[in-house]
Amino acid sequence: MAIGSYIHRALLQRPGPFVPDGDGGSVASWIDLVPATWKVSITPASAADLERVAPGTVISSASYIVRGYFHPGVTTLCRLVLHGRVLAITGVADPELRGVDMECGAVEVVL
């Protein structure tokens, strides 16, 4: 994909330790990946896109395909924060198996 196609700059995060919530419980924290920002393109997902990103699995809801340069820290435990919206990564693929580009399925998380 051409570099000009990656028009969004997203923040990549992974789960961190649980921290006290002040009411006797705890909440999950998030830690930025290194590097923390990832230039990506985001498009609505089609059924064909989802088969390519997560072959052999059933994905009941994935609303976006996120494409960018390969980032070794991106897994299905990660999330993207983009313009105040949070997208959970549901699938990760290296389409050419060269570690150059990456495709991810993602769903929006309503906070």
Backbone hydrogen bonds, N-H to C=O, Kabsch-Sander energy under -0.5 kcal/mol:
donor,donor_aa,acceptor,acceptor_aa,energy
5,S,2,A,-2.2
6,Y,3,I,-1.3
7,I,5,S,-1.6
8,H,40,V,-2.6
10,A,8,H,-0.6
10,A,38,W,-2.6
11,L,81,V,-2.5
12,L,10,A,-0.5
12,L,36,A,-3.4
13,Q,79,R,-2.3
14,R,31,I,-2.8
16,G,29,S,-3.3
19,V,27,V,-2.8
21,D,25,G,-1.7
27,V,19,V,-2.6
29,S,17,P,-0.9
31,I,14,R,-2.9
33,L,12,L,-2.1
38,W,10,A,-2.3
40,V,8,H,-2.6
40,V,38,W,-0.5
41,S,67,R,-2.4
43,T,65,I,-2.2
45,A,63,S,-1.2
50,L,46,S,-1.9
51,E,47,A,-1.7
52,R,48,A,-1.5
53,V,49,D,-2.0
54,A,50,L,-2.3
57,T,54,A,-1.4
59,I,57,T,-0.6
60,S,58,V,-0.6
63,S,106,A,-1.0
64,Y,106,A,-2.2
65,I,43,T,-3.0
66,V,104,C,-3.0
67,R,41,S,-2.6
67,R,65,I,-0.5
68,G,102,M,-1.9
69,Y,39,K,-0.6
70,F,100,V,-2.7
74,V,71,H,-1.7
78,C,75,T,-1.4
79,R,13,Q,-2.3
80,L,87,L,-2.8
81,V,11,L,-2.2
82,L,80,L,-0.5
82,L,85,R,-2.8
85,R,82,L,-2.1
86,V,109,V,-0.6
87,L,80,L,-2.8
88,A,107,V,-2.9
89,I,78,C,-1.9
90,T,105,G,-3.0
91,G,105,G,-1.2
93,A,103,E,-2.8
97,L,94,D,-1.6
102,M,68,G,-2.5
103,E,93,A,-2.7
104,C,66,V,-2.5
105,G,91,G,-1.7
106,A,64,Y,-2.2
107,V,88,A,-2.1
109,V,86,V,-3.2
110,V,108,E,-0.5
111,L,109,V,-0.7
